[in-house]
Amino acid sequence: MTSSEPQLEVLAPLGPSTTAAVALSERLPDPSAATIAFVWNYDFFGDEFFAVIQRELEQTHPGMRFVGHNVFGDIHDGVDERSTVGQLPDKLREQNVDAVILGVGA
């Protein structure tokens, strides 16, 4: 039996992937004992979002410690950006940070 319907090929509009898969980090063994850093590019209300996220995490993980974005500076200020980002690993270690919540508004 032959169909009179036209046969069409469908192609996905996506190109081939250009990045390699990255392994996920291990989960925090005890989130309630963790120190979480907020790092931000100072765009689009990140400070307000961080406040809400912190409040919710404090309810679910009592004892969790937070380090505010002001400790790390603006990671996208155009003037000291390279210096700020370059110092980030040392500052995270100094604060004994276990995980980072990164806010990048665009």
N, CA and C atoms as a LAMMPS dump frame, in Angstrom:
ITEM: TIMESTEP
0
ITEM: NUMBER OF ATOMS
318
ITEM: BOX BOUNDS ff ff ff
-5.0000000000000000e+02 5.0000000000000000e+02
-5.0000000000000000e+02 5.0000000000000000e+02
-5.0000000000000000e+02 5.0000000000000000e+02
ITEM: ATOMS id mol type element x y z
1 1 1 N 0.842 -1.16 0
2 1 2 C 0 0 0
3 1 3 C 0.902 1.242 0
4 2 1 N 0.678 2.153 -0.902
5 2 2 C 1.474 3.362 -1.045
6 2 3 C 0.661 4.546 -0.551
7 3 1 N 1.318 5.385 0.242
8 3 2 C 0.645 6.563 0.774
9 3 3 C 0.829 7.72 -0.195
10 4 1 N -0.203 8.5 -0.346
11 4 2 C -0.087 9.681 -1.206
12 4 3 C 0.345 10.908 -0.395
13 5 1 N 0.525 10.725 0.935
14 5 2 C 0.982 11.823 1.792
15 5 3 C 2.458 12.083 1.513
16 6 1 N 2.864 13.363 1.475
17 6 2 C 4.284 13.655 1.276
18 6 3 C 5.086 13.212 2.502
19 7 1 N 6.288 12.78 2.28
20 7 2 C 7.207 12.373 3.347
21 7 3 C 8.202 13.514 3.558
22 8 1 N 8.285 14.017 4.781
23 8 2 C 9.165 15.128 5.095
24 8 3 C 10.192 14.695 6.137
25 9 1 N 11.407 15.203 5.991
26 9 2 C 12.423 14.978 7.012
27 9 3 C 12.351 16.128 8.001
28 10 1 N 12.529 15.824 9.276
29 10 2 C 12.512 16.846 10.311
30 10 3 C 13.895 16.912 10.931
31 11 1 N 14.42 18.121 10.993
32 11 2 C 15.728 18.32 11.589
33 11 3 C 15.584 19.175 12.834
34 12 1 N 16.343 18.844 13.86
35 12 2 C 16.328 19.652 15.075
36 12 3 C 17.067 20.96 14.802
37 13 1 N 16.586 22.068 15.321
38 13 2 C 17.243 23.358 15.071
39 13 3 C 18.52 23.557 15.899
40 14 1 N 18.845 22.599 16.752
41 14 2 C 20.023 22.725 17.6
42 14 3 C 21.269 22.256 16.863
43 15 1 N 22.355 22.943 17.087
44 15 2 C 23.631 22.515 16.537
45 15 3 C 24.252 21.464 17.439
46 16 1 N 25.382 20.946 17.026
47 16 2 C 26.051 19.958 17.87
48 16 3 C 26.578 20.618 19.149
49 17 1 N 26.636 19.859 20.215
50 17 2 C 27.132 20.374 21.489
51 17 3 C 28.61 20.703 21.363
52 18 1 N 29.013 21.816 21.944
53 18 2 C 30.415 22.228 21.89
54 18 3 C 31.101 22.124 23.246
55 19 1 N 30.376 21.614 24.248
56 19 2 C 30.958 21.484 25.57
57 19 3 C 30.962 20.028 26.005
58 20 1 N 31.933 19.703 26.811
59 20 2 C 32.001 18.352 27.359
60 20 3 C 31.131 18.28 28.608
61 21 1 N 30.629 17.111 28.888
62 21 2 C 29.843 16.91 30.098
63 21 3 C 30.732 17.119 31.318
64 22 1 N 30.171 17.702 32.344
65 22 2 C 30.906 17.961 33.579
66 22 3 C 30.262 17.144 34.687
67 23 1 N 31.078 16.482 35.464
68 23 2 C 30.556 15.689 36.573
69 23 3 C 30.001 16.613 37.656
70 24 1 N 28.924 16.206 38.252
71 24 2 C 28.335 16.982 39.337
72 24 3 C 29.173 16.835 40.596
73 25 1 N 29.195 17.878 41.402
74 25 2 C 29.87 17.808 42.691
75 25 3 C 29.067 16.916 43.62
76 26 1 N 29.749 16.378 44.612
77 26 2 C 29.047 15.575 45.604
78 26 3 C 28.151 16.476 46.446
79 27 1 N 27.072 15.912 46.931
80 27 2 C 26.185 16.663 47.816
81 27 3 C 26.896 16.948 49.131
82 28 1 N 26.48 18.015 49.776
83 28 2 C 27.044 18.342 51.086
84 28 3 C 26.644 17.247 52.071
85 29 1 N 27.607 16.703 52.814
86 29 2 C 27.269 15.613 53.731
87 29 3 C 26.295 16.043 54.828
88 30 1 N 26.436 17.247 55.335
89 30 2 C 25.542 17.753 56.373
90 30 3 C 25.228 19.218 56.074
91 31 1 N 24.187 19.485 55.283
92 31 2 C 23.875 20.87 54.913
93 31 3 C 23.711 21.802 56.112
94 32 1 N 23.231 21.287 57.225
95 32 2 C 23.024 22.149 58.393
96 32 3 C 24.331 22.65 58.986
97 33 1 N 25.444 21.995 58.663
98 33 2 C 26.754 22.429 59.154
99 33 3 C 27.549 23.169 58.077
100 34 1 N 26.921 23.434 56.936
101 34 2 C 27.624 24.015 55.788
102 34 3 C 27.678 25.541 55.86
103 35 1 N 28.691 26.064 55.189
104 35 2 C 28.805 27.51 54.996
105 35 3 C 28.554 27.793 53.525
106 36 1 N 27.58 28.638 53.255
107 36 2 C 27.151 28.948 51.896
108 36 3 C 27.504 30.403 51.585
109 37 1 N 28.122 30.62 50.441
110 37 2 C 28.471 31.974 50.006
111 37 3 C 27.52 32.424 48.914
112 38 1 N 27.155 33.69 48.979
113 38 2 C 26.41 34.319 47.905
114 38 3 C 27.398 35.158 47.1
115 39 1 N 27.498 34.87 45.812
116 39 2 C 28.376 35.62 44.91
117 39 3 C 27.485 36.193 43.818
118 40 1 N 27.73 37.457 43.453
119 40 2 C 26.754 38.156 42.607
120 40 3 C 27.441 39.156 41.698
121 41 1 N 26.799 39.442 40.571
122 41 2 C 27.301 40.471 39.653
123 41 3 C 26.569 41.803 39.828
124 42 1 N 25.819 41.943 40.896
125 42 2 C 25.14 43.18 41.288
126 42 3 C 24.092 43.659 40.271
127 43 1 N 23.522 42.747 39.51
128 43 2 C 22.453 43.093 38.577
129 43 3 C 21.148 42.433 39.007
130 44 1 N 20.053 43.11 38.752
131 44 2 C 18.705 42.567 38.802
132 44 3 C 18.304 41.89 40.104
133 45 1 N 18.347 42.634 41.196
134 45 2 C 17.699 42.232 42.441
135 45 3 C 18.268 40.969 43.093
136 46 1 N 19.51 40.64 42.825
137 46 2 C 20.116 39.469 43.441
138 46 3 C 20.062 39.519 44.952
139 47 1 N 20.257 40.695 45.515
140 47 2 C 20.227 40.83 46.971
141 47 3 C 18.861 40.438 47.531
142 48 1 N 17.806 40.76 46.817
143 48 2 C 16.468 40.381 47.259
144 48 3 C 16.244 38.877 47.133
145 49 1 N 16.714 38.292 46.033
146 49 2 C 16.602 36.84 45.855
147 49 3 C 17.407 36.106 46.918
148 50 1 N 18.623 36.589 47.184
149 50 2 C 19.465 35.948 48.188
150 50 3 C 18.793 35.953 49.56
151 51 1 N 18.133 37.044 49.904
152 51 2 C 17.447 37.125 51.197
153 51 3 C 16.371 36.048 51.312
154 52 1 N 15.626 35.839 50.24
155 52 2 C 14.572 34.825 50.238
156 52 3 C 15.186 33.427 50.309
157 53 1 N 16.219 33.192 49.513
158 53 2 C 16.883 31.885 49.514
159 53 3 C 17.458 31.594 50.899
160 54 1 N 18.119 32.576 51.49
161 54 2 C 18.701 32.376 52.812
162 54 3 C 17.621 32.046 53.842
163 55 1 N 16.546 32.798 53.825
164 55 2 C 15.455 32.561 54.783
165 55 3 C 14.912 31.13 54.653
166 56 1 N 14.716 30.672 53.415
167 56 2 C 14.192 29.32 53.202
168 56 3 C 15.196 28.252 53.64
169 57 1 N 16.466 28.46 53.32
170 57 2 C 17.486 27.484 53.717
171 57 3 C 17.65 27.429 55.231
172 58 1 N 17.547 28.575 55.898
173 58 2 C 17.644 28.594 57.36
174 58 3 C 16.515 27.791 58.003
175 59 1 N 15.344 27.779 57.369
176 59 2 C 14.218 27.008 57.903
177 59 3 C 14.419 25.512 57.72
178 60 1 N 14.981 25.119 56.588
179 60 2 C 15.152 23.688 56.319
180 60 3 C 16.468 23.126 56.84
181 61 1 N 17.444 23.997 57.058
182 61 2 C 18.761 23.556 57.53
183 61 3 C 19.255 24.473 58.659
184 62 1 N 18.683 24.337 59.861
185 62 2 C 19.13 25.176 60.971
186 62 3 C 20.626 24.97 61.199
187 63 1 N 21.32 26.042 61.452
188 63 2 C 22.76 25.95 61.674
189 63 3 C 23.582 26.288 60.446
190 64 1 N 22.948 26.321 59.296
191 64 2 C 23.662 26.686 58.068
192 64 3 C 24.163 28.122 58.212
193 65 1 N 25.399 28.338 57.816
194 65 2 C 26.016 29.671 57.921
195 65 3 C 26.079 30.301 56.537
196 66 1 N 25.949 31.621 56.451
197 66 2 C 25.945 32.313 55.162
198 66 3 C 26.986 33.421 55.15
199 67 1 N 27.607 33.59 53.991
200 67 2 C 28.551 34.687 53.776
201 67 3 C 27.966 35.555 52.668
202 68 1 N 27.725 36.811 52.969
203 68 2 C 27.072 37.722 52.034
204 68 3 C 27.918 38.082 50.827
205 69 1 N 27.253 38.479 49.773
206 69 2 C 27.911 38.845 48.513
207 69 3 C 28.875 40.012 48.676
208 70 1 N 28.613 40.878 49.647
209 70 2 C 29.475 42.051 49.842
210 70 3 C 30.904 41.663 50.229
211 71 1 N 31.097 40.481 50.785
212 71 2 C 32.438 40.007 51.145
213 71 3 C 33.278 39.77 49.894
214 72 1 N 32.635 39.413 48.796
215 72 2 C 33.347 39.013 47.584
216 72 3 C 33.412 40.112 46.534
217 73 1 N 32.532 41.084 46.614
218 73 2 C 32.529 42.172 45.65
219 73 3 C 31.762 41.84 44.38
220 74 1 N 31.669 42.833 43.52
221 74 2 C 30.953 42.74 42.248
222 74 3 C 31.818 41.966 41.256
223 75 1 N 31.353 40.776 40.859
224 75 2 C 32.158 39.945 39.957
225 75 3 C 32.066 40.38 38.495
226 76 1 N 31.344 41.485 38.246
227 76 2 C 31.223 41.965 36.868
228 76 3 C 31.102 43.485 36.867
229 77 1 N 32.096 44.165 37.4
230 77 2 C 31.995 45.616 37.491
231 77 3 C 32.719 46.349 36.37
232 78 1 N 33.505 45.636 35.573
233 78 2 C 34.174 46.276 34.449
234 78 3 C 35.464 46.984 34.811
235 79 1 N 35.653 47.35 36.068
236 79 2 C 36.863 48.06 36.483
237 79 3 C 37.828 47.09 37.158
238 80 1 N 37.372 46.465 38.239
239 80 2 C 38.207 45.541 38.999
240 80 3 C 37.764 44.092 38.833
241 81 1 N 37.03 43.826 37.781
242 81 2 C 36.445 42.501 37.581
243 81 3 C 37.489 41.387 37.627
244 82 1 N 38.567 41.524 36.873
245 82 2 C 39.594 40.473 36.846
246 82 3 C 40.193 40.248 38.231
247 83 1 N 40.456 41.32 38.925
248 83 2 C 41.029 41.224 40.267
249 83 3 C 40.034 40.567 41.22
250 84 1 N 38.775 40.997 41.16
251 84 2 C 37.739 40.453 42.042
252 84 3 C 37.56 38.965 41.815
253 85 1 N 37.441 38.565 40.558
254 85 2 C 37.256 37.142 40.248
255 85 3 C 38.523 36.359 40.584
256 86 1 N 39.682 36.954 40.35
257 86 2 C 40.938 36.291 40.664
258 86 3 C 41.114 36.027 42.151
259 87 1 N 40.588 36.922 42.983
260 87 2 C 40.687 36.775 44.44
261 87 3 C 39.61 35.862 45.024
262 88 1 N 38.624 35.525 44.216
263 88 2 C 37.477 34.76 44.706
264 88 3 C 37.871 33.424 45.345
265 89 1 N 38.709 32.599 44.724
266 89 2 C 39.055 31.319 45.372
267 89 3 C 39.667 31.5 46.765
268 90 1 N 40.57 32.465 46.913
269 90 2 C 41.186 32.705 48.22
270 90 3 C 40.161 33.179 49.237
271 91 1 N 39.273 34.064 48.827
272 91 2 C 38.247 34.574 49.749
273 91 3 C 37.285 33.463 50.169
274 92 1 N 36.949 32.58 49.233
275 92 2 C 36.07 31.458 49.572
276 92 3 C 36.746 30.543 50.591
277 93 1 N 38.039 30.284 50.398
278 93 2 C 38.782 29.466 51.363
279 93 3 C 38.874 30.156 52.722
280 94 1 N 39.157 31.461 52.725
281 94 2 C 39.251 32.212 53.984
282 94 3 C 37.96 32.126 54.794
283 95 1 N 36.84 32.081 54.108
284 95 2 C 35.528 32.031 54.762
285 95 3 C 35.065 30.594 55.027
286 96 1 N 35.908 29.606 54.673
287 96 2 C 35.562 28.184 54.842
288 96 3 C 34.239 27.829 54.162
289 97 1 N 34.09 28.304 52.943
290 97 2 C 32.844 28.095 52.187
291 97 3 C 32.778 26.667 51.641
292 98 1 N 31.615 26.047 51.823
293 98 2 C 31.376 24.701 51.316
294 98 3 C 30.661 24.703 49.975
295 99 1 N 29.851 25.725 49.725
296 99 2 C 29.092 25.809 48.48
297 99 3 C 28.8 27.27 48.165
298 100 1 N 28.57 27.549 46.887
299 100 2 C 28.301 28.904 46.428
300 100 3 C 26.952 28.944 45.72
301 101 1 N 26.203 29.986 46.013
302 101 2 C 25.009 30.296 45.236
303 101 3 C 25.384 31.524 44.425
304 102 1 N 25.42 31.364 43.119
305 102 2 C 25.891 32.408 42.207
306 102 3 C 24.705 33.078 41.559
307 103 1 N 24.625 34.392 41.703
308 103 2 C 23.547 35.163 41.089
309 103 3 C 24.096 36.012 39.965
310 104 1 N 23.654 35.71 38.755
311 104 2 C 24.12 36.468 37.582
312 104 3 C 22.891 36.931 36.825
313 105 1 N 22.56 38.216 36.975
314 105 2 C 21.437 38.771 36.236
315 105 3 C 21.895 39.203 34.855
316 106 1 N 21.016 39.087 33.888
317 106 2 C 21.369 39.486 32.528
318 106 3 C 20.204 40.21 31.896
